[in-house]
């Protein structure tokens, strides 16, 4: 009896291991947030591409340089991606869905909008590309159904995953003008043509920063400080940023003024404002991918720049 008991326990143990193996092999189904569509570590993620009949969007990291995340709109326009894009990018490795629907029949595929849909998603990992078809949107609401092309498996995605990609030009563009903050510099120089003036920037506790002209360090220039405050607060709209290598209509803007920033002896950045051929003003900095169109009221900043540089 004792020997038979040992044998029985052994059989049960083997059966338990087999059952555990098959459960591990089977894709998890039905648990919200637990269904894995594409299992990969974030470090293996290289790019995510979304496209439909009218939109083409790609998020990717530079192979060289600082590893920054970039946004490609259409075939060529490349812009820096913002923090929202960083968070979105991370959600694709691993890529999860709220439900697994299995392999659906043709009638059901048509019902959920996956038949002949122009919406595609491609996730590129270091090991290769993985393609998916996204359901065509229904009238008045999105259809976050996704079909994995390798095996035809259909998933229901979280409704929050796709809107940022669909509206990337307005949601994912980085509007940052500088890689440093307002306390990151202690000297700045305003340059207008051949005229320039340098200011020492002195922070004060609970009071506005002082701008001390290098040629008159005992006389703070309040007008220059207020002018630069407006310059620092320039904030072009997402749609007004041009990509790498792009120029405004008519060609390169003609420089109107430039502000150069230093910390100690090191130059850390600059802002250049130029007049476009059509009369509008554009800005670019050490951080932006290219020029960005400024709001109409920027002309008043340009008019005052000459006075600041000349010390009037």
Buried (B, 14 or more C-beta within 10 A) or exposed (E): EEEEEEEEEEEEEEEEEEEEEEEEEEEEEEEEEEBBBBEBEEEEBBBBBBBBEEBBBBBBBEEEEEEEBBBBBEEEBBBBBBEBBBEBBEBBBBBBBBBBBEEBEEEBBEEBBBBEBEBBBBBBBEEEEBBBBBBBBEEEEBBBBBBBEEEEBBBBBEEEBBEBBBEBBEBBBBBEBBEEEEEEBBBBBBBBEEBBBBBBBEEEEEEEBBBBBEEEEEEBBEBBBEBBEEBBEBEBEBEBBBBBEBBBEEEEBEEBBBBBBBBEEEBBBBBBBBBBEEEBBBBBBBBBBBBBBBEEEBBEBBEBBBBBBEBE
